[in-house]
Amino acid sequence: MKVEQKGHTVIIKDTQGDVKAFLDKITAEHNNYKEQNIILDVSQDNGISLDVLLSFLPLSNKHRKAKKSFVMVASDIEYSDVPDEMVVVPTLLEAHDIIEMEEIERDLGF
């Protein structure tokens, strides 16, 4: 797991290729990141399925409930199949863009 701080956002990249272990570790360490926007980058994990991504949904809901952004970066996924309450994008740039937009919406009271 590689952690990079960028302003008000923390980018956490899975380096092991074991998404289940990555989820367990992120869940255990969530309190360390609860005050920041989170980008989880699993784009290195080839063949990741929608079911695997959905295993992050409870953590995503918990984090977003605290008025912080939670964005996942994954490649080779059918993005239209991802439920609306979860944000999954193909690149880190798009993840940062989503966070910027969500920050503006929160500042405006939406």
Secondary structure, DSSP 8 states (H G I E B T S, - for coil): -EEEEETTEEEEE--SS-HHHHHHHHHHTHHHHTTSEEEEE-TTSTT--HHHHHTTHHHHHHHHHTT--EEEE-SSS-GGGS-TTSEEESSHHHHHHHHHHHHHHHHHT-
